[in-house]
Amino acid sequence: MNSNGTITGVQSGLCLDATGTGTANATKLQLWACSGAGSQQWSLRS
């Protein structure tokens, strides 16, 4: 995880992205060009 909350693929350089900026359970994820959008910012919770 990067300091800005994005998760970047080592080989692809693409960011983990929630499709359609979804937040619901079962939202599909994709690798997408990094833009820093909210759909690419993640946080870990315990």
Backbone atoms as SQL, in Angstrom:
CREATE TABLE atoms (id INTEGER PRIMARY KEY, chain TEXT, resi INTEGER, resn TEXT, atom TEXT, x REAL, y REAL, z REAL);
INSERT INTO atoms VALUES
  (1, 'A', 1, 'MET', 'N', 0.850, -1.171, 0.000),
  (2, 'A', 1, 'MET', 'CA', 0.000, 0.000, 0.000),
  (3, 'A', 1, 'MET', 'C', 0.894, 1.231, 0.000),
  (4, 'A', 2, 'ASN', 'N', 0.575, 2.165, -0.863),
  (5, 'A', 2, 'ASN', 'CA', 1.332, 3.410, -0.957),
  (6, 'A', 2, 'ASN', 'C', 0.843, 4.413, 0.087),
  (7, 'A', 3, 'SER', 'N', 1.636, 5.425, 0.344),
  (8, 'A', 3, 'SER', 'CA', 1.303, 6.418, 1.371),
  (9, 'A', 3, 'SER', 'C', 0.012, 7.182, 1.063),
  (10, 'A', 4, 'ASN', 'N', -0.394, 7.241, -0.212),
  (11, 'A', 4, 'ASN', 'CA', -1.636, 7.946, -0.568),
  (12, 'A', 4, 'ASN', 'C', -2.860, 7.031, -0.555),
  (13, 'A', 5, 'GLY', 'N', -2.686, 5.783, -0.099),
  (14, 'A', 5, 'GLY', 'CA', -3.803, 4.852, 0.018),
  (15, 'A', 5, 'GLY', 'C', -4.041, 3.982, -1.197),
  (16, 'A', 6, 'THR', 'N', -3.248, 4.162, -2.251),
  (17, 'A', 6, 'THR', 'CA', -3.411, 3.327, -3.438),
  (18, 'A', 6, 'THR', 'C', -2.634, 2.030, -3.275),
  (19, 'A', 7, 'ILE', 'N', -3.070, 1.020, -4.004),
  (20, 'A', 7, 'ILE', 'CA', -2.373, -0.266, -4.053),
  (21, 'A', 7, 'ILE', 'C', -1.978, -0.475, -5.506),
  (22, 'A', 8, 'THR', 'N', -0.676, -0.569, -5.754),
  (23, 'A', 8, 'THR', 'CA', -0.148, -0.637, -7.114),
  (24, 'A', 8, 'THR', 'C', 0.407, -2.022, -7.399),
  (25, 'A', 9, 'GLY', 'N', 0.037, -2.576, -8.551),
  (26, 'A', 9, 'GLY', 'CA', 0.578, -3.852, -8.979),
  (27, 'A', 9, 'GLY', 'C', 2.056, -3.708, -9.313),
  (28, 'A', 10, 'VAL', 'N', 2.872, -4.615, -8.796),
  (29, 'A', 10, 'VAL', 'CA', 4.322, -4.533, -8.991),
  (30, 'A', 10, 'VAL', 'C', 4.681, -4.653, -10.472),
  (31, 'A', 11, 'GLN', 'N', 4.126, -5.618, -11.161),
  (32, 'A', 11, 'GLN', 'CA', 4.487, -5.839, -12.561),
  (33, 'A', 11, 'GLN', 'C', 3.767, -4.899, -13.517),
  (34, 'A', 12, 'SER', 'N', 2.497, -4.617, -13.246),
  (35, 'A', 12, 'SER', 'CA', 1.712, -3.812, -14.189),
  (36, 'A', 12, 'SER', 'C', 1.850, -2.314, -13.964),
  (37, 'A', 13, 'GLY', 'N', 2.112, -1.905, -12.712),
  (38, 'A', 13, 'GLY', 'CA', 2.145, -0.485, -12.381),
  (39, 'A', 13, 'GLY', 'C', 0.758, 0.141, -12.311),
  (40, 'A', 14, 'LEU', 'N', -0.280, -0.682, -12.437),
  (41, 'A', 14, 'LEU', 'CA', -1.660, -0.198, -12.380),
  (42, 'A', 14, 'LEU', 'C', -2.170, -0.239, -10.943),
  (43, 'A', 15, 'CYS', 'N', -3.217, 0.530, -10.675),
  (44, 'A', 15, 'CYS', 'CA', -3.782, 0.617, -9.328),
  (45, 'A', 15, 'CYS', 'C', -5.034, -0.235, -9.193),
  (46, 'A', 16, 'LEU', 'N', -5.241, -0.767, -7.985),
  (47, 'A', 16, 'LEU', 'CA', -6.477, -1.465, -7.663),
  (48, 'A', 16, 'LEU', 'C', -7.594, -0.439, -7.619),
  (49, 'A', 17, 'ASP', 'N', -8.681, -0.703, -8.332),
  (50, 'A', 17, 'ASP', 'CA', -9.744, 0.277, -8.545),
  (51, 'A', 17, 'ASP', 'C', -11.104, -0.403, -8.394),
  (52, 'A', 18, 'ALA', 'N', -12.024, 0.242, -7.671),
  (53, 'A', 18, 'ALA', 'CA', -13.400, -0.251, -7.550),
  (54, 'A', 18, 'ALA', 'C', -14.191, 0.238, -8.760),
  (55, 'A', 19, 'THR', 'N', -14.781, -0.679, -9.506),
  (56, 'A', 19, 'THR', 'CA', -15.524, -0.287, -10.705),
  (57, 'A', 19, 'THR', 'C', -16.720, 0.584, -10.340),
  (58, 'A', 20, 'GLY', 'N', -16.946, 1.603, -11.135),
  (59, 'A', 20, 'GLY', 'CA', -18.081, 2.490, -10.925),
  (60, 'A', 20, 'GLY', 'C', -18.061, 3.213, -9.597),
  (61, 'A', 21, 'THR', 'N', -16.879, 3.370, -9.025),
  (62, 'A', 21, 'THR', 'CA', -16.688, 3.974, -7.693),
  (63, 'A', 21, 'THR', 'C', -17.590, 3.329, -6.648),
  (64, 'A', 22, 'GLY', 'N', -17.866, 2.033, -6.826),
  (65, 'A', 22, 'GLY', 'CA', -18.741, 1.306, -5.909),
  (66, 'A', 22, 'GLY', 'C', -18.149, 1.155, -4.518),
  (67, 'A', 23, 'THR', 'N', -19.030, 1.084, -3.535),
  (68, 'A', 23, 'THR', 'CA', -18.620, 0.881, -2.142),
  (69, 'A', 23, 'THR', 'C', -19.370, -0.279, -1.490),
  (70, 'A', 24, 'ALA', 'N', -20.284, -0.902, -2.206),
  (71, 'A', 24, 'ALA', 'CA', -21.090, -1.986, -1.652),
  (72, 'A', 24, 'ALA', 'C', -20.317, -3.300, -1.656),
  (73, 'A', 25, 'ASN', 'N', -20.749, -4.223, -0.805),
  (74, 'A', 25, 'ASN', 'CA', -20.191, -5.569, -0.844),
  (75, 'A', 25, 'ASN', 'C', -20.368, -6.129, -2.246),
  (76, 'A', 26, 'ALA', 'N', -19.410, -6.891, -2.698),
  (77, 'A', 26, 'ALA', 'CA', -19.398, -7.549, -4.008),
  (78, 'A', 26, 'ALA', 'C', -19.122, -6.589, -5.164),
  (79, 'A', 27, 'THR', 'N', -18.690, -5.354, -4.881),
  (80, 'A', 27, 'THR', 'CA', -18.267, -4.449, -5.953),
  (81, 'A', 27, 'THR', 'C', -17.071, -5.074, -6.659),
  (82, 'A', 28, 'LYS', 'N', -17.095, -5.109, -7.962),
  (83, 'A', 28, 'LYS', 'CA', -15.989, -5.692, -8.722),
  (84, 'A', 28, 'LYS', 'C', -14.790, -4.759, -8.691),
  (85, 'A', 29, 'LEU', 'N', -13.615, -5.368, -8.611),
  (86, 'A', 29, 'LEU', 'CA', -12.358, -4.623, -8.612),
  (87, 'A', 29, 'LEU', 'C', -11.649, -4.851, -9.934),
  (88, 'A', 30, 'GLN', 'N', -10.830, -3.890, -10.321),
  (89, 'A', 30, 'GLN', 'CA', -10.062, -3.992, -11.555),
  (90, 'A', 30, 'GLN', 'C', -8.727, -3.293, -11.368),
  (91, 'A', 31, 'LEU', 'N', -7.793, -3.593, -12.241),
  (92, 'A', 31, 'LEU', 'CA', -6.549, -2.832, -12.296),
  (93, 'A', 31, 'LEU', 'C', -6.749, -1.738, -13.329),
  (94, 'A', 32, 'TRP', 'N', -6.400, -0.495, -12.963),
  (95, 'A', 32, 'TRP', 'CA', -6.674, 0.648, -13.833),
  (96, 'A', 32, 'TRP', 'C', -5.530, 1.642, -13.717),
  (97, 'A', 33, 'ALA', 'N', -5.364, 2.492, -14.696),
  (98, 'A', 33, 'ALA', 'CA', -4.326, 3.528, -14.642),
  (99, 'A', 33, 'ALA', 'C', -4.504, 4.363, -13.374),
  (100, 'A', 34, 'CYS', 'N', -3.420, 4.595, -12.661),
  (101, 'A', 34, 'CYS', 'CA', -3.475, 5.328, -11.393),
  (102, 'A', 34, 'CYS', 'C', -3.831, 6.792, -11.630),
  (103, 'A', 35, 'SER', 'N', -4.861, 7.244, -10.906),
  (104, 'A', 35, 'SER', 'CA', -5.286, 8.639, -11.027),
  (105, 'A', 35, 'SER', 'C', -5.453, 9.299, -9.663),
  (106, 'A', 36, 'GLY', 'N', -5.395, 8.495, -8.602),
  (107, 'A', 36, 'GLY', 'CA', -5.601, 9.033, -7.258),
  (108, 'A', 36, 'GLY', 'C', -7.062, 9.242, -6.918),
  (109, 'A', 37, 'ALA', 'N', -7.957, 8.755, -7.777),
  (110, 'A', 37, 'ALA', 'CA', -9.398, 8.899, -7.540),
  (111, 'A', 37, 'ALA', 'C', -9.807, 8.165, -6.269),
  (112, 'A', 38, 'GLY', 'N', -10.933, 8.542, -5.720),
  (113, 'A', 38, 'GLY', 'CA', -11.443, 7.905, -4.511),
  (114, 'A', 38, 'GLY', 'C', -11.637, 6.409, -4.665),
  (115, 'A', 39, 'SER', 'N', -11.951, 5.965, -5.875),
  (116, 'A', 39, 'SER', 'CA', -12.151, 4.533, -6.121),
  (117, 'A', 39, 'SER', 'C', -10.840, 3.753, -6.085),
  (118, 'A', 40, 'GLN', 'N', -9.714, 4.457, -5.944),
  (119, 'A', 40, 'GLN', 'CA', -8.406, 3.810, -5.878),
  (120, 'A', 40, 'GLN', 'C', -7.737, 3.997, -4.521),
  (121, 'A', 41, 'GLN', 'N', -8.417, 4.607, -3.581),
  (122, 'A', 41, 'GLN', 'CA', -7.832, 4.857, -2.263),
  (123, 'A', 41, 'GLN', 'C', -8.407, 3.874, -1.259),
  (124, 'A', 42, 'TRP', 'N', -7.517, 3.182, -0.568),
  (125, 'A', 42, 'TRP', 'CA', -7.890, 2.099, 0.330),
  (126, 'A', 42, 'TRP', 'C', -7.365, 2.369, 1.731),
  (127, 'A', 43, 'SER', 'N', -7.999, 1.740, 2.698),
  (128, 'A', 43, 'SER', 'CA', -7.516, 1.818, 4.081),
  (129, 'A', 43, 'SER', 'C', -7.698, 0.451, 4.722),
  (130, 'A', 44, 'LEU', 'N', -6.829, 0.145, 5.664),
  (131, 'A', 44, 'LEU', 'CA', -6.901, -1.123, 6.395),
  (132, 'A', 44, 'LEU', 'C', -7.586, -0.882, 7.730),
  (133, 'A', 45, 'ARG', 'N', -8.484, -1.768, 8.073),
  (134, 'A', 45, 'ARG', 'CA', -9.179, -1.679, 9.362),
  (135, 'A', 45, 'ARG', 'C', -8.961, -2.964, 10.126),
  (136, 'A', 46, 'SER', 'N', -8.852, -2.842, 11.419),
  (137, 'A', 46, 'SER', 'CA', -8.653, -4.047, 12.237),
  (138, 'A', 46, 'SER', 'C', -9.955, -4.547, 12.811);
